[in-house]
Amino acid sequence: MKTASAASPTPRRLELHLSYACGQRCAFCSESLRMARWRRSPLKAEEVSAVLCERRRAGFDHVTFTGGEPTAHPLLPAALLAARKLGFKTYLTTNGGLFARKDYAREVLPLVDELCLSVHGPDAELHDASTRTPGSFARAMKALENIERHIGRSGRIYLLANTVVTRLNWERLDETLSLLLSRAAIRHCLLSNVAPEGRAARAYPVLAVPLSKWRARLPALIRLFEGSGVVLRLFGLPLCVLGGRREFSNDAHFSPRATVERRSLGGRPGLMGFLSRDAGRRRRRPAVCRSCAAREECAGVFDRYLDAFGDCELEPLLTSAPAVAAQVRAEAKS
């Protein structure tokens, strides 16, 4: 397996793209191009085993199985079991997939430590419009019921919910979050600003919510979570849009990781690993950010956003992000 940045310090988190199949056609899918290319070349058992063993020997202790939809790969149960036996903590990202089936949930969930379930609307009308897949909301809710049942019996699995925010679901975002907050098993909500990759790249100017709207709405979003005990994090937004509230920025909690995915090596399907030491995927800091006191703490803005909308919505912070956050908290208490 070829490594793109052999000189980079080795992280402890592994992200393994197990599947290149998915039963949904999400308008914002970042993996659509890779899935189209590699759908007929799923990972083999020996490849999965080799990656897990190699990375465990290198000191990795956390593995995320992702895709595509990882439950679409028949190897997932065996891969999870192998990872557990090697001493990995296991994390799964899913749209619900086969977890809507009680038998599959009973078999696989005991092998999962952390699970992130995608929910993009408060009801079938909006969620299914975002995924462009009729019945996807019903399957996600059935999966959630089965996951909750497992957690209720075992007390295990740290359950997260991920909502990719676009102009499709922006107006009803409060309703989506209220649904998620009503489910006691969910401990963490991630709001993901749509990334300009895959299918989303083509329609990005239509899908992306203006940063000015994010900035105006953030205080109300934060208030929804007050006293809930549920963690709120936001991906893909610069710190100035978050008002310096570093505690809500997913950037601030990013862990260096290695991603292993299917690539062409010598004209044949192979695997390649890439090291990511920060959250700056497809993001950059334009000239206006040079005077920002939080510049070194922020991954910046998606390059496609700057190309489409410019940098006029950015407002450099005059003090560091931790100082701004402390000031906001103090004002809230007074």
Phi and psi restraints in degrees (value plus and minus 20) as a CYANA .aco file:
   2 LYS   PHI    -106.2   -66.2
   2 LYS   PSI     116.7   156.7
   3 THR   PHI    -128.4   -88.4
   3 THR   PSI     110.9   150.9
   4 ALA   PHI     -91.9   -51.9
   4 ALA   PSI     -53.5   -13.5
   5 SER   PHI    -152.2  -112.2
   5 SER   PSI      53.6    93.6
   6 ALA   PHI     -82.8   -42.8
   6 ALA   PSI     -43.5    -3.5
   7 ALA   PHI    -104.6   -64.6
   7 ALA   PSI     -29.0    11.0
   8 SER   PHI     -92.2   -52.2
   8 SER   PSI     128.1   168.1
   9 PRO   PHI     -82.4   -42.4
   9 PRO   PSI     120.6   160.6
  10 THR   PHI     -97.0   -57.0
  10 THR   PSI     103.6   143.6
  11 PRO   PHI    -100.8   -60.8
  11 PRO   PSI    -199.8  -159.8
  12 ARG   PHI    -128.6   -88.6
  12 ARG   PSI     -26.2    13.8
  13 ARG   PHI    -127.2   -87.2
  13 ARG   PSI     111.6   151.6
  14 LEU   PHI    -132.2   -92.2
  14 LEU   PSI     114.5   154.5
  15 GLU   PHI    -136.7   -96.7
  15 GLU   PSI      93.7   133.7
  16 LEU   PHI    -131.5   -91.5
  16 LEU   PSI      97.1   137.1
  17 HIS   PHI     -99.6   -59.6
  17 HIS   PSI      74.9   114.9
  18 LEU   PHI     -99.6   -59.6
  18 LEU   PSI     -59.6   -19.6
  19 SER   PHI    -141.4  -101.4
  19 SER   PSI     125.7   165.7
  20 TYR   PHI    -141.0  -101.0
  20 TYR   PSI      12.4    52.4
  21 ALA   PHI    -146.7  -106.7
  21 ALA   PSI     132.2   172.2
  22 CYS   PHI    -180.0  -140.0
  22 CYS   PSI     121.4   161.4
  23 GLY   PHI    -106.4   -66.4
  23 GLY   PSI     -17.5    22.5
  24 GLN   PHI    -135.5   -95.5
  24 GLN   PSI     143.9   183.9
  25 ARG   PHI    -149.6  -109.6
  25 ARG   PSI      34.8    74.8
  26 CYS   PHI     -75.0   -35.0
  26 CYS   PSI     116.2   156.2
  27 ALA   PHI     -80.0   -40.0
  27 ALA   PSI     -46.4    -6.4
  28 PHE   PHI    -126.4   -86.4
  28 PHE   PSI      -6.9    33.1
  29 CYS   PHI     -77.8   -37.8
  29 CYS   PSI     104.9   144.9
  30 SER   PHI    -107.7   -67.7
  30 SER   PSI     -31.5     8.5
  31 GLU   PHI    -127.3   -87.3
  31 GLU   PSI     -12.5    27.5
  32 SER   PHI     -81.1   -41.1
  32 SER   PSI     -59.0   -19.0
  33 LEU   PHI     -88.6   -48.6
  33 LEU   PSI     -63.6   -23.6
  34 ARG   PHI     -86.0   -46.0
  34 ARG   PSI     -57.9   -17.9
  35 MET   PHI     -84.9   -44.9
  35 MET   PSI     -62.0   -22.0
  36 ALA   PHI     -81.4   -41.4
  36 ALA   PSI     -56.6   -16.6
  37 ARG   PHI     -96.2   -56.2
  37 ARG   PSI     -58.4   -18.4
  38 TRP   PHI    -131.7   -91.7
  38 TRP   PSI      -8.5    31.5
  39 ARG   PHI     -75.9   -35.9
  39 ARG   PSI     -54.4   -14.4
  40 ARG   PHI    -109.6   -69.6
  40 ARG   PSI     -12.8    27.2
  41 SER   PHI    -150.3  -110.3
  41 SER   PSI      42.5    82.5
  42 PRO   PHI     -84.5   -44.5
  42 PRO   PSI     136.1   176.1
  43 LEU   PHI     -84.5   -44.5
  43 LEU   PSI     122.3   162.3
  44 LYS   PHI    -113.4   -73.4
  44 LYS   PSI     139.1   179.1
  45 ALA   PHI     -77.1   -37.1
  45 ALA   PSI     -61.9   -21.9
  46 GLU   PHI     -87.7   -47.7
  46 GLU   PSI     -51.3   -11.3
  47 GLU   PHI     -88.0   -48.0
  47 GLU   PSI     -65.6   -25.6
  48 VAL   PHI     -81.4   -41.4
  48 VAL   PSI     -66.1   -26.1
  49 SER   PHI     -81.0   -41.0
  49 SER   PSI     -62.6   -22.6
  50 ALA   PHI     -84.9   -44.9
  50 ALA   PSI     -62.4   -22.4
  51 VAL   PHI     -83.7   -43.7
  51 VAL   PSI     -67.6   -27.6
  52 LEU   PHI     -81.9   -41.9
  52 LEU   PSI     -65.6   -25.6
  53 CYS   PHI     -85.7   -45.7
  53 CYS   PSI     -64.4   -24.4
  54 GLU   PHI     -81.6   -41.6
  54 GLU   PSI     -66.6   -26.6
  55 ARG   PHI     -91.8   -51.8
  55 ARG   PSI     -52.4   -12.4
  56 ARG   PHI     -86.6   -46.6
  56 ARG   PSI     -60.4   -20.4
  57 ARG   PHI     -83.3   -43.3
  57 ARG   PSI     -48.9    -8.9
  58 ALA   PHI    -102.7   -62.7
  58 ALA   PSI     -20.1    19.9
  59 GLY   PHI      83.5   123.5
  59 GLY   PSI     -16.1    23.9
  60 PHE   PHI     -91.9   -51.9
  60 PHE   PSI     121.7   161.7
  61 ASP   PHI    -155.0  -115.0
  61 ASP   PSI     -11.3    28.7
  62 HIS   PHI    -160.4  -120.4
  62 HIS   PSI     108.9   148.9
  63 VAL   PHI    -148.4  -108.4
  63 VAL   PSI     111.8   151.8
  64 THR   PHI    -124.5   -84.5
  64 THR   PSI     103.0   143.0
  65 PHE   PHI    -116.3   -76.3
  65 PHE   PSI     101.7   141.7
  66 THR   PHI    -158.4  -118.4
  66 THR   PSI    -189.6  -149.6
  67 GLY   PHI    -175.8  -135.8
  67 GLY   PSI    -156.0  -116.0
  68 GLY   PHI      17.3    57.3
  68 GLY   PSI    -187.4  -147.4
  69 GLU   PHI    -121.0   -81.0
  69 GLU   PSI      92.5   132.5
  70 PRO   PHI     -82.2   -42.2
  70 PRO   PSI     -49.5    -9.5
  71 THR   PHI     -90.8   -50.8
  71 THR   PSI     -31.0     9.0
  72 ALA   PHI     -94.5   -54.5
  72 ALA   PSI     -33.4     6.6
  73 HIS   PHI    -116.7   -76.7
  73 HIS   PSI     103.5   143.5
  74 PRO   PHI     -83.3   -43.3
  74 PRO   PSI     -34.6     5.4
  75 LEU   PHI    -100.0   -60.0
  75 LEU   PSI     -30.0    10.0
  76 LEU   PHI     -75.0   -35.0
  76 LEU   PSI     -70.4   -30.4
  77 PRO   PHI     -76.0   -36.0
  77 PRO   PSI     -63.9   -23.9
  78 ALA   PHI     -87.1   -47.1
  78 ALA   PSI     -57.2   -17.2
  79 ALA   PHI     -86.1   -46.1
  79 ALA   PSI     -61.7   -21.7
  80 LEU   PHI     -83.7   -43.7
  80 LEU   PSI     -63.7   -23.7
  81 LEU   PHI     -83.0   -43.0
  81 LEU   PSI     -63.0   -23.0
  82 ALA   PHI     -83.6   -43.6
  82 ALA   PSI     -61.8   -21.8
  83 ALA   PHI     -82.3   -42.3
  83 ALA   PSI     -63.4   -23.4
  84 ARG   PHI     -80.6   -40.6
  84 ARG   PSI     -64.4   -24.4
  85 LYS   PHI     -84.4   -44.4
  85 LYS   PSI     -49.4    -9.4
  86 LEU   PHI    -101.0   -61.0
  86 LEU   PSI     -29.9    10.1
  87 GLY   PHI      79.3   119.3
  87 GLY   PSI      -6.7    33.3
  88 PHE   PHI     -98.8   -58.8
  88 PHE   PSI     127.1   167.1
  89 LYS   PHI    -104.9   -64.9
  89 LYS   PSI     114.8   154.8
  90 THR   PHI    -126.8   -86.8
  90 THR   PSI     119.1   159.1
  91 TYR   PHI    -153.8  -113.8
  91 TYR   PSI     115.2   155.2
  92 LEU   PHI    -147.8  -107.8
  92 LEU   PSI     112.1   152.1
  93 THR   PHI    -125.3   -85.3
  93 THR   PSI     111.7   151.7
  94 THR   PHI    -172.5  -132.5
  94 THR   PSI     132.0   172.0
  95 ASN   PHI    -111.1   -71.1
  95 ASN   PSI     -11.8    28.2
  96 GLY   PHI      93.4   133.4
  96 GLY   PSI     -71.3   -31.3
  97 GLY   PHI      24.5    64.5
  97 GLY   PSI    -152.3  -112.3
  98 LEU   PHI     -94.0   -54.0
  98 LEU   PSI     -27.0    13.0
  99 PHE   PHI     -87.2   -47.2
  99 PHE   PSI     -30.9     9.1
 100 ALA   PHI     -88.4   -48.4
 100 ALA   PSI     -36.8     3.2
 101 ARG   PHI    -112.6   -72.6
 101 ARG   PSI     108.0   148.0
 102 LYS   PHI     -81.3   -41.3
 102 LYS   PSI     -60.2   -20.2
 103 ASP   PHI     -86.0   -46.0
 103 ASP   PSI     -60.4   -20.4
 104 TYR   PHI     -87.6   -47.6
 104 TYR   PSI     -62.8   -22.8
 105 ALA   PHI     -80.4   -40.4
 105 ALA   PSI     -62.4   -22.4
 106 ARG   PHI     -83.6   -43.6
 106 ARG   PSI     -55.2   -15.2
 107 GLU   PHI     -95.5   -55.5
 107 GLU   PSI     -62.8   -22.8
 108 VAL   PHI    -115.3   -75.3
 108 VAL   PSI     -57.7   -17.7
 109 LEU   PHI     -78.8   -38.8
 109 LEU   PSI     -53.9   -13.9
 110 PRO   PHI     -82.1   -42.1
 110 PRO   PSI     -34.0     6.0
 111 LEU   PHI    -116.7   -76.7
 111 LEU   PSI     -17.2    22.8
 112 VAL   PHI    -131.4   -91.4
 112 VAL   PSI     111.6   151.6
 113 ASP   PHI    -113.6   -73.6
 113 ASP   PSI     -59.5   -19.5
 114 GLU   PHI    -155.3  -115.3
 114 GLU   PSI     122.2   162.2
 115 LEU   PHI    -161.6  -121.6
 115 LEU   PSI     113.7   153.7
 116 CYS   PHI    -135.0   -95.0
 116 CYS   PSI      97.8   137.8
 117 LEU   PHI    -124.4   -84.4
 117 LEU   PSI     110.1   150.1
 118 SER   PHI    -105.1   -65.1
 118 SER   PSI     106.0   146.0
 119 VAL   PHI    -157.3  -117.3
 119 VAL   PSI     100.3   140.3
 120 HIS   PHI    -136.5   -96.5
 120 HIS   PSI      -8.0    32.0
 121 GLY   PHI    -192.9  -152.9
 121 GLY   PSI     144.1   184.1
 122 PRO   PHI    -103.9   -63.9
 122 PRO   PSI     -27.3    12.7
 123 ASP   PHI    -174.2  -134.2
 123 ASP   PSI     154.6   194.6
 124 ALA   PHI     -83.3   -43.3
 124 ALA   PSI     -56.7   -16.7
 125 GLU   PHI     -77.7   -37.7
 125 GLU   PSI     -69.4   -29.4
 126 LEU   PHI    -102.3   -62.3
 126 LEU   PSI     -65.5   -25.5
 127 HIS   PHI     -79.6   -39.6
 127 HIS   PSI     -67.2   -27.2
 128 ASP   PHI     -87.3   -47.3
 128 ASP   PSI     -50.0   -10.0
 129 ALA   PHI     -88.2   -48.2
 129 ALA   PSI     -56.0   -16.0
 130 SER   PHI     -91.1   -51.1
 130 SER   PSI     -58.9   -18.9
 131 THR   PHI    -106.4   -66.4
 131 THR   PSI     -32.3     7.7
 132 ARG   PHI      35.4    75.4
 132 ARG   PSI      17.2    57.2
 133 THR   PHI    -161.5  -121.5
 133 THR   PSI      83.2   123.2
 134 PRO   PHI     -77.5   -37.5
 134 PRO   PSI     116.7   156.7
 135 GLY   PHI      68.9   108.9
 135 GLY   PSI     -25.4    14.6
 136 SER   PHI     -88.4   -48.4
 136 SER   PSI     -54.8   -14.8
 137 PHE   PHI     -86.7   -46.7
 137 PHE   PSI     -64.5   -24.5
 138 ALA   PHI     -79.6   -39.6
 138 ALA   PSI     -61.2   -21.2
 139 ARG   PHI     -86.9   -46.9
 139 ARG   PSI     -60.6   -20.6
 140 ALA   PHI     -83.0   -43.0
 140 ALA   PSI     -60.9   -20.9
 141 MET   PHI     -89.8   -49.8
 141 MET   PSI     -56.7   -16.7
 142 LYS   PHI     -86.5   -46.5
 142 LYS   PSI     -60.7   -20.7
 143 ALA   PHI     -80.7   -40.7
 143 ALA   PSI     -63.0   -23.0
 144 LEU   PHI     -80.9   -40.9
 144 LEU   PSI     -61.0   -21.0
 145 GLU   PHI     -80.9   -40.9
 145 GLU   PSI     -63.4   -23.4
 146 ASN   PHI     -87.6   -47.6
 146 ASN   PSI     -57.0   -17.0
 147 ILE   PHI     -86.3   -46.3
 147 ILE   PSI     -64.3   -24.3
 148 GLU   PHI     -81.7   -41.7
 148 GLU   PSI     -58.9   -18.9
 149 ARG   PHI     -82.7   -42.7
 149 ARG   PSI     -62.6   -22.6
 150 HIS   PHI     -84.6   -44.6
 150 HIS   PSI     -64.8   -24.8
 151 ILE   PHI     -83.4   -43.4
 151 ILE   PSI     -58.4   -18.4
 152 GLY   PHI     -82.8   -42.8
 152 GLY   PSI     -53.5   -13.5
 153 ARG   PHI    -100.4   -60.4
 153 ARG   PSI     -59.6   -19.6
 154 SER   PHI    -126.2   -86.2
 154 SER   PSI     -41.8    -1.8
 155 GLY   PHI      53.1    93.1
 155 GLY   PSI     -12.7    27.3
 156 ARG   PHI    -123.3   -83.3
 156 ARG   PSI     150.7   190.7
 157 ILE   PHI      62.6   102.6
 157 ILE   PSI      98.1   138.1
 158 TYR   PHI    -105.8   -65.8
 158 TYR   PSI      92.5   132.5
 159 LEU   PHI    -120.4   -80.4
 159 LEU   PSI     103.5   143.5
 160 LEU   PHI    -132.4   -92.4
 160 LEU   PSI     137.0   177.0
 161 ALA   PHI    -144.6  -104.6
 161 ALA   PSI     116.2   156.2
 162 ASN   PHI    -138.1   -98.1
 162 ASN   PSI     109.4   149.4
 163 THR   PHI    -140.7  -100.7
 163 THR   PSI      97.4   137.4
 164 VAL   PHI    -101.8   -61.8
 164 VAL   PSI     100.1   140.1
 165 VAL   PHI    -114.8   -74.8
 165 VAL   PSI     103.5   143.5
 166 THR   PHI    -153.7  -113.7
 166 THR   PSI     158.4   198.4
 167 ARG   PHI     -86.6   -46.6
 167 ARG   PSI     -37.0     3.0
 168 LEU   PHI     -86.5   -46.5
 168 LEU   PSI     -61.3   -21.3
 169 ASN   PHI    -134.0   -94.0
 169 ASN   PSI     -15.5    24.5
 170 TRP   PHI     -78.6   -38.6
 170 TRP   PSI     -65.8   -25.8
 171 GLU   PHI     -86.6   -46.6
 171 GLU   PSI     -44.7    -4.7
 172 ARG   PHI    -131.8   -91.8
 172 ARG   PSI       4.1    44.1
 173 LEU   PHI     -82.5   -42.5
 173 LEU   PSI     -58.7   -18.7
 174 ASP   PHI     -78.9   -38.9
 174 ASP   PSI     -60.3   -20.3
 175 GLU   PHI     -85.9   -45.9
 175 GLU   PSI     -60.2   -20.2
 176 THR   PHI     -82.5   -42.5
 176 THR   PSI     -65.4   -25.4
 177 LEU   PHI     -87.3   -47.3
 177 LEU   PSI     -56.4   -16.4
 178 SER   PHI     -82.5   -42.5
 178 SER   PSI     -59.8   -19.8
 179 LEU   PHI     -80.6   -40.6
 179 LEU   PSI     -67.0   -27.0
 180 LEU   PHI     -85.8   -45.8
 180 LEU   PSI     -59.8   -19.8
 181 LEU   PHI     -90.0   -50.0
 181 LEU   PSI     -38.8     1.2
 182 SER   PHI     -98.8   -58.8
 182 SER   PSI     -30.9     9.1
 183 ARG   PHI    -119.5   -79.5
 183 ARG   PSI      92.1   132.1
 184 ALA   PHI     -82.9   -42.9
 184 ALA   PSI     -44.4    -4.4
 185 ALA   PHI     -96.4   -56.4
 185 ALA   PSI     -41.0    -1.0
 186 ILE   PHI     -97.8   -57.8
 186 ILE   PSI     104.2   144.2
 187 ARG   PHI    -131.3   -91.3
 187 ARG   PSI     -25.9    14.1
 188 HIS   PHI    -176.5  -136.5
 188 HIS   PSI     108.2   148.2
 189 CYS   PHI    -136.6   -96.6
 189 CYS   PSI     107.0   147.0
 190 LEU   PHI    -131.8   -91.8
 190 LEU   PSI     101.9   141.9
 191 LEU   PHI    -120.0   -80.0
 191 LEU   PSI      95.7   135.7
 192 SER   PHI    -123.6   -83.6
 192 SER   PSI      94.3   134.3
 193 ASN   PHI     -83.7   -43.7
 193 ASN   PSI     109.0   149.0
 194 VAL   PHI     -75.4   -35.4
 194 VAL   PSI     112.8   152.8
 195 ALA   PHI    -115.6   -75.6
 195 ALA   PSI     121.6   161.6
 196 PRO   PHI    -101.2   -61.2
 196 PRO   PSI      45.4    85.4
 197 GLU   PHI    -153.7  -113.7
 197 GLU   PSI     135.4   175.4
 198 GLY   PHI      38.5    78.5
 198 GLY   PSI    -156.0  -116.0
 199 ARG   PHI     -81.5   -41.5
 199 ARG   PSI     -53.1   -13.1
 200 ALA   PHI     -86.9   -46.9
 200 ALA   PSI     -45.0    -5.0
 201 ALA   PHI     -83.7   -43.7
 201 ALA   PSI     -57.9   -17.9
 202 ARG   PHI     -87.9   -47.9
 202 ARG   PSI     -57.8   -17.8
 203 ALA   PHI    -126.8   -86.8
 203 ALA   PSI       0.0    40.0
 204 TYR   PHI     -76.5   -36.5
 204 TYR   PSI     -67.1   -27.1
 205 PRO   PHI     -80.3   -40.3
 205 PRO   PSI     -46.2    -6.2
 206 VAL   PHI    -102.5   -62.5
 206 VAL   PSI     -53.0   -13.0
 207 LEU   PHI    -104.8   -64.8
 207 LEU   PSI     -54.5   -14.5
 208 ALA   PHI     -89.4   -49.4
 208 ALA   PSI     112.1   152.1
 209 VAL   PHI    -103.1   -63.1
 209 VAL   PSI     110.4   150.4
 210 PRO   PHI     -75.9   -35.9
 210 PRO   PSI     121.4   161.4
 211 LEU   PHI     -80.8   -40.8
 211 LEU   PSI     -51.8   -11.8
 212 SER   PHI     -83.4   -43.4
 212 SER   PSI     -54.4   -14.4
 213 LYS   PHI     -90.7   -50.7
 213 LYS   PSI     -59.3   -19.3
 214 TRP   PHI     -78.4   -38.4
 214 TRP   PSI     -67.4   -27.4
 215 ARG   PHI     -80.6   -40.6
 215 ARG   PSI     -63.0   -23.0
 216 ALA   PHI     -88.6   -48.6
 216 ALA   PSI     -51.5   -11.5
 217 ARG   PHI    -112.0   -72.0
 217 ARG   PSI     -36.9     3.1
 218 LEU   PHI     -74.1   -34.1
 218 LEU   PSI     -66.6   -26.6
 219 PRO   PHI     -76.2   -36.2
 219 PRO   PSI     -60.0   -20.0
 220 ALA   PHI     -88.3   -48.3
 220 ALA   PSI     -57.5   -17.5
 221 LEU   PHI     -83.5   -43.5
 221 LEU   PSI     -62.3   -22.3
 222 ILE   PHI     -83.1   -43.1
 222 ILE   PSI     -59.6   -19.6
 223 ARG   PHI     -82.8   -42.8
 223 ARG   PSI     -51.1   -11.1
 224 LEU   PHI     -79.5   -39.5
 224 LEU   PSI     -49.1    -9.1
 225 PHE   PHI    -114.8   -74.8
 225 PHE   PSI     -29.2    10.8
 226 GLU   PHI     -82.1   -42.1
 226 GLU   PSI     107.3   147.3
 227 GLY   PHI      57.8    97.8
 227 GLY   PSI     -19.2    20.8
 228 SER   PHI    -103.2   -63.2
 228 SER   PSI     -44.2    -4.2
 229 GLY   PHI      58.1    98.1
 229 GLY   PSI     -17.3    22.7
 230 VAL   PHI    -117.7   -77.7
 230 VAL   PSI     113.2   153.2
 231 VAL   PHI     -94.5   -54.5
 231 VAL   PSI     116.4   156.4
 232 LEU   PHI    -135.2   -95.2
 232 LEU   PSI     107.3   147.3
 233 ARG   PHI    -154.3  -114.3
 233 ARG   PSI     131.8   171.8
 234 LEU   PHI    -146.1  -106.1
 234 LEU   PSI     109.7   149.7
 235 PHE   PHI    -124.7   -84.7
 235 PHE   PSI     120.8   160.8
 236 GLY   PHI      62.5   102.5
 236 GLY   PSI      -1.7    38.3
 237 LEU   PHI    -140.7  -100.7
 237 LEU   PSI     116.7   156.7
 238 PRO   PHI     -91.7   -51.7
 238 PRO   PSI     136.7   176.7
 239 LEU   PHI     -82.8   -42.8
 239 LEU   PSI     -50.6   -10.6
 240 CYS   PHI     -86.4   -46.4
 240 CYS   PSI     -53.1   -13.1
 241 VAL   PHI     -88.5   -48.5
 241 VAL   PSI     -51.1   -11.1
 242 LEU   PHI    -104.4   -64.4
 242 LEU   PSI     -12.6    27.4
 243 GLY   PHI      44.0    84.0
 243 GLY   PSI       5.8    45.8
 244 GLY   PHI      60.0   100.0
 244 GLY   PSI     -15.0    25.0
 245 ARG   PHI     -96.5   -56.5
 245 ARG   PSI      59.1    99.1
 246 ARG   PHI     -77.9   -37.9
 246 ARG   PSI     -51.5   -11.5
 247 GLU   PHI     -85.8   -45.8
 247 GLU   PSI     -38.9     1.1
 248 PHE   PHI    -118.1   -78.1
 248 PHE   PSI     -24.4    15.6
 249 SER   PHI    -106.3   -66.3
 249 SER   PSI     105.5   145.5
 250 ASN   PHI     -85.9   -45.9
 250 ASN   PSI     -45.6    -5.6
 251 ASP   PHI     -76.0   -36.0
 251 ASP   PSI     -62.0   -22.0
 252 ALA   PHI     -88.8   -48.8
 252 ALA   PSI     -37.4     2.6
 253 HIS   PHI    -132.4   -92.4
 253 HIS   PSI      -6.9    33.1
 254 PHE   PHI     -89.6   -49.6
 254 PHE   PSI     116.1   156.1
 255 SER   PHI    -129.2   -89.2
 255 SER   PSI     112.1   152.1
 256 PRO   PHI     -73.3   -33.3
 256 PRO   PSI     121.1   161.1
 257 ARG   PHI    -170.0  -130.0
 257 ARG   PSI     143.4   183.4
 258 ALA   PHI    -131.9   -91.9
 258 ALA   PSI     109.6   149.6
 259 THR   PHI    -124.1   -84.1
 259 THR   PSI     110.4   150.4
 260 VAL   PHI    -137.9   -97.9
 260 VAL   PSI     104.1   144.1
 261 GLU   PHI    -164.4  -124.4
 261 GLU   PSI     145.5   185.5
 262 ARG   PHI     -90.1   -50.1
 262 ARG   PSI     110.2   150.2
 263 ARG   PHI    -161.2  -121.2
 263 ARG   PSI     144.0   184.0
 264 SER   PHI    -105.9   -65.9
 264 SER   PSI     102.7   142.7
 265 LEU   PHI    -142.9  -102.9
 265 LEU   PSI      91.1   131.1
 266 GLY   PHI      44.3    84.3
 266 GLY   PSI      11.3    51.3
 267 GLY   PHI      61.6   101.6
 267 GLY   PSI     -16.1    23.9
 268 ARG   PHI    -145.1  -105.1
 268 ARG   PSI     134.1   174.1
 269 PRO   PHI     -81.3   -41.3
 269 PRO   PSI     105.5   145.5
 270 GLY   PHI    -157.6  -117.6
 270 GLY   PSI    -188.3  -148.3
 271 LEU   PHI    -143.2  -103.2
 271 LEU   PSI     121.6   161.6
 272 MET   PHI    -153.2  -113.2
 272 MET   PSI     121.8   161.8
 273 GLY   PHI    -129.7   -89.7
 273 GLY   PSI     121.5   161.5
 274 PHE   PHI    -149.9  -109.9
 274 PHE   PSI     115.0   155.0
 275 LEU   PHI    -112.1   -72.1
 275 LEU   PSI     113.5   153.5
 276 SER   PHI    -139.8   -99.8
 276 SER   PSI      95.8   135.8
 277 ARG   PHI    -119.0   -79.0
 277 ARG   PSI     -28.1    11.9
 278 ASP   PHI    -169.9  -129.9
 278 ASP   PSI     159.4   199.4
 279 ALA   PHI    -112.4   -72.4
 279 ALA   PSI      -2.4    37.6
 280 GLY   PHI    -101.1   -61.1
 280 GLY   PSI       7.3    47.3
 281 ARG   PHI     -80.2   -40.2
 281 ARG   PSI      97.8   137.8
 282 ARG   PHI      38.1    78.1
 282 ARG   PSI       5.5    45.5
 283 ARG   PHI    -144.2  -104.2
 283 ARG   PSI     131.7   171.7
 284 ARG   PHI    -168.2  -128.2
 284 ARG   PSI     145.0   185.0
 285 ARG   PHI    -130.8   -90.8
 285 ARG   PSI      91.4   131.4
 286 PRO   PHI     -93.6   -53.6
 286 PRO   PSI     159.9   199.9
 287 ALA   PHI     -78.4   -38.4
 287 ALA   PSI     -54.3   -14.3
 288 VAL   PHI     -82.4   -42.4
 288 VAL   PSI     -40.4    -0.4
 289 CYS   PHI    -100.1   -60.1
 289 CYS   PSI     -30.0    10.0
 290 ARG   PHI     -81.7   -41.7
 290 ARG   PSI     -50.4   -10.4
 291 SER   PHI    -111.7   -71.7
 291 SER   PSI     -18.0    22.0
 292 CYS   PHI     -97.0   -57.0
 292 CYS   PSI     110.5   150.5
 293 ALA   PHI     -89.2   -49.2
 293 ALA   PSI     -38.2     1.8
 294 ALA   PHI    -123.1   -83.1
 294 ALA   PSI      -2.2    37.8
 295 ARG   PHI     -75.0   -35.0
 295 ARG   PSI     -61.8   -21.8
 296 GLU   PHI     -97.4   -57.4
 296 GLU   PSI     -30.9     9.1
 297 GLU   PHI    -119.2   -79.2
 297 GLU   PSI     -22.1    17.9
 298 CYS   PHI    -142.3  -102.3
 298 CYS   PSI     116.3   156.3
 299 ALA   PHI    -102.5   -62.5
 299 ALA   PSI     -29.7    10.3
 300 GLY   PHI      74.6   114.6
 300 GLY   PSI    -171.1  -131.1
 301 VAL   PHI    -141.6  -101.6
 301 VAL   PSI     126.3   166.3
 302 PHE   PHI     -75.9   -35.9
 302 PHE   PSI     114.4   154.4
 303 ASP   PHI     -78.3   -38.3
 303 ASP   PSI     -58.4   -18.4
 304 ARG   PHI     -86.9   -46.9
 304 ARG   PSI     -52.9   -12.9
 305 TYR   PHI     -85.1   -45.1
 305 TYR   PSI     -65.0   -25.0
 306 LEU   PHI     -83.4   -43.4
 306 LEU   PSI     -59.1   -19.1
 307 ASP   PHI     -84.6   -44.6
 307 ASP   PSI     -57.9   -17.9
 308 ALA   PHI    -105.0   -65.0
 308 ALA   PSI     -56.9   -16.9
 309 PHE   PHI    -142.3  -102.3
 309 PHE   PSI     -30.3     9.7
 310 GLY   PHI      59.2    99.2
 310 GLY   PSI    -190.5  -150.5
 311 ASP   PHI    -133.2   -93.2
 311 ASP   PSI      -4.4    35.6
 312 CYS   PHI     -87.4   -47.4
 312 CYS   PSI     -38.3     1.7
 313 GLU   PHI    -106.5   -66.5
 313 GLU   PSI     -27.1    12.9
 314 LEU   PHI    -101.9   -61.9
 314 LEU   PSI     118.3   158.3
 315 GLU   PHI    -150.5  -110.5
 315 GLU   PSI      75.7   115.7
 316 PRO   PHI     -71.8   -31.8
 316 PRO   PSI     115.8   155.8
 317 LEU   PHI     -97.6   -57.6
 317 LEU   PSI     120.2   160.2
 318 LEU   PHI    -106.8   -66.8
 318 LEU   PSI     -40.9    -0.9
 319 THR   PHI    -147.8  -107.8
 319 THR   PSI     146.0   186.0
 320 SER   PHI     -82.9   -42.9
 320 SER   PSI     136.4   176.4
 321 ALA   PHI     -78.1   -38.1
 321 ALA   PSI     -65.3   -25.3
 322 PRO   PHI     -79.7   -39.7
 322 PRO   PSI     -57.5   -17.5
 323 ALA   PHI     -87.2   -47.2
 323 ALA   PSI     -61.0   -21.0
 324 VAL   PHI     -83.1   -43.1
 324 VAL   PSI     -65.8   -25.8
 325 ALA   PHI     -80.3   -40.3
 325 ALA   PSI     -61.8   -21.8
 326 ALA   PHI     -83.1   -43.1
 326 ALA   PSI     -59.2   -19.2
 327 GLN   PHI     -85.0   -45.0
 327 GLN   PSI     -62.4   -22.4
 328 VAL   PHI     -82.6   -42.6
 328 VAL   PSI     -63.4   -23.4
 329 ARG   PHI     -85.1   -45.1
 329 ARG   PSI     -59.5   -19.5
 330 ALA   PHI     -84.3   -44.3
 330 ALA   PSI     -61.8   -21.8
 331 GLU   PHI     -86.3   -46.3
 331 GLU   PSI     -54.7   -14.7
 332 ALA   PHI     -86.9   -46.9
 332 ALA   PSI     -51.5   -11.5
 333 LYS   PHI    -101.0   -61.0
 333 LYS   PSI     -43.1    -3.1
